[in-house]
Structure formats: structure tokens, C-alpha cells
Amino acid sequence: MFSHCYWRGTPHDCNDFWRLQRTEEGFCYSFNSKTAERNNISPICPPFENADGTYEAIRNNAAGKITGLEFFLVDLEKEYLPNDYRVRGYSIVVHSPEDFPDVSTSYLVFKDEGKVHRISVTVSTTIGHESLNRIAEAKRKCYTVDDYAHMPPSSETPALVGNDENNCYQRCRLRAIAQHCNCTPYYFKPIREGLKHCGIRHIECLKNVNVLQRNTQAPEGVPGFPKWSLPEYMNCHCPQPCSFVTYSTEVRHTFADFLNERSYYVYVDVMYKELFAISYSRFLKYTLQDLLVSFGGVASLFLGFSLVSVAELLYYFLNAIQLYIVPPSARSHASGSDTARTFSGTARTFSDTARTLSGTGNKSTITRRSSRLSNFGASQLSSSACRKTMDEYVFSAMGSEKAKRDKVPDHIQPFLL
């Protein structure tokens, strides 16, 4: 089937490059596929097996013609029926190394002497940010890397590996065939015990489920899906991964720039179209931090509002609570009582003195003078209590006794009690 094979312009034996691949249309040959059979033991056959059992695909850092994979396909005339007049060619699928090849997306490469079939590949990557883990799976409608890590391996299809969208659909197709036809295609391993491979008697059933396994359930509540346009579909739910790689291909048929040595061949050149890949990032549009920044920006623009203003409001609010809501301490009560007693005694002293000095005077005059002296003492008592309370607030803000002596200026000390 293969005549000559080249990798990055260097010739290699074709037997060292290709592995057997199971597809929906039978066995094919695959290059650099992690889902292919491990039937080729060549040390240069990609992908390569690591010590931990994982596989590493071969990479390429060049673009343009003869920088990728080149191979010549021989026309197998003996495999065609004598009266088969269908166009002869080969189906080629370009897919991710982790994906299972979907032959429904393949394209034919026909035999055309003197022509070169160049397949240019453009790569784009979509990376899901870790912020997507904050959203529930039902809302984000995709699976993250953490979801794949905690997802149990599939026991229904041991021939398939990976948990991406394409492999999920392949498992659904196998389950649909097993449900309707009670068999498994011969190129796949049985998905459960007691299930046989499909034979000639299952051809009619396989033909009927061919349409079913190509259609999935339409989204509910979305316009543009009338009931008459919906065929029978698989009962399958395969959400899209949040991180994936997309390979876009472009096929060109050009004239060969070398002389034909054989009259029956197909020359295919698979290469990267560009040296770079387009990368997309999928993340939350608004996080809690973005929401706070937006509110702060709007408030600052229209109100002159900032975090400093919030701190000032909080400071004054706490001071108001301390001054007007928190009751005075027991020490303040005791000091106020002592002051009241002192001024009360002073008032009585003044009253006695007045009574002694004016003992010969009118009794009513002595009584009025005593009354005025008592009122004076009471006013001094009230004023002294307020000043004492204010002084204690000042001293409490200053700290220790040593700090009080250091912080109070000399010209202020006579005014403090």
C-alpha cells in the first residue's frame, strides 16, 4: 500500500511509521495516533511509550512543503472488483493524537497522475482557565481538566482511550449498535461479555441504524429545530471539553515538481501551513474581584469614593460608638464621686464661714449668702466632673502614665485636674 515514506525530507521505511487503527469503516493505518493498536514494535514508530505507560506524540517545528509527512500510495488494483467503476482513491483523516478518527469527516484523495495532494494543517488551541472550576458543570457546559482527572475510566469500551468529545460519540455509536442489532462491529472489541461480532445477518440492521448513530439530540428551547426535521437520534450526552486542540485542513492539488517514475501512485504531503498556532483562552468574564473593581471605579468616578474614604468612615463610626454608646468605666464613676464630695465639703465650708463672719447680721441675709455659696459649689462640682471625664479620655488615648507626662505640654498641665 505504501511505496515511499519521508519525515521532514528524510526517507524512512514505511513499515516503521504506521500502526493498525480501528475505525467505523474497518481497519486503517495511522501515524502518530495514541488510539492506534500497539502492533508495531519499531523504536521510531510514533507515538512513543514513556516509563509511566503514557504515550508521547512526535512533534514538528517546521512549516511548508516537504517539512512534514510525505508518502506514496500504491494503487491496489487487485483489491477492486472487475466491474467496480467507482472512483478509486483513499480516505484521509487528520485528527488530534488523543482523538479517535471520525471517518465521517474524512475526504478522498483520488488517483491523479502527475499531481501532488498537499494537505496544509492549521492548529488552534483553546485553553480553559482554572476560574471555570467555580462554575457548575451544568452552567459552563464543558469539562475541565480536573473533571477528567476525577472521571472514572470507561469499562464499556476497553478498546478506546481518552474521554474527549469524539471518543464519547464513538462509545455512544457502539452502544447504539449493541442495543439495536445486539452485536459489535468486527473491528472493535465487544463492549460487554456475551456480545458477538456483527455478521452477514446483521447487515440490514446496521444499515437502519446508520442514520441514527450520526445524529444526536437537539437542544431544547432553541429555535430552528422543528419536529419534522429531527430524525431518530442517539440517546447520548457528550459535552465539549473546555480545553481542546482543533486541526483545520486545506487540500490543494498541484502539479508534481519531479518526473514520474511509476504510473500508478498517489503522492500526499501533509504539512503545517504556518509556524505558529492560534491560541484561545476561555475564562470567567466577571469574577468577584472584577465586580469589586467595577463598583469601586464607578463610585470613585461619580462620588469621589475610595478605600481610604471607607477607612475614615469606619474610624469615625468607631469613635462615635466609644464616645456616646460605651458607658463610663468604674474608675470614672469613682473619680466623679470623690470630686462631688470634695466640692460639697467646700460648699459647706464656705457656708460655715459665711455664717461665722455674719453671725450678727440678719438671719435672712446669712441664709441667702449660704444659698448662693451652695449654688456656686454645685456649679463648680458639675464643671469639674465634665473636665475630669474629658481628661480621662485624653489620658486613655495617650497610653501609660509616663506617656501622659511626656505628651502633655507644660502650659497645658495647670488646666488639668
Secondary structure, DSSP 8 states (H G I E B T S, - for coil): -EEEEEETTEEE-GGGT-EEEEETTEEEEESS-TTS-S----TTSSSEE-TTS-EE-------STTSSEEEEEE--GGGS-TT--S--EEEE----TTS---GGG-EEEE--TTEEEEEEEEEEEEEE-GGGGGS-HHHH-EE-HHHHHTS---SS-TT----SHHHHHHHHHHHHHHHHHS-B-TTS--SSTT--B--GGGHHHHHHHHHHTT-B---TT-TT--GGG----B-----EESSEEEEEEEEEEEE-SS--S-SSEEEEEEEES-SS-EEEEE--SS-HHHHHHHHHHHHHHHH---HHHHHHHHHHHHHHIIIIIS---HHHHHHHHHHHHHHHHHHHHHHHHHHHHTTTS-HHHHHHHHHHHHHHHHHHHHHHHHHHHHHHHHHHHH-SHHHHHHHS-TTTGGG--
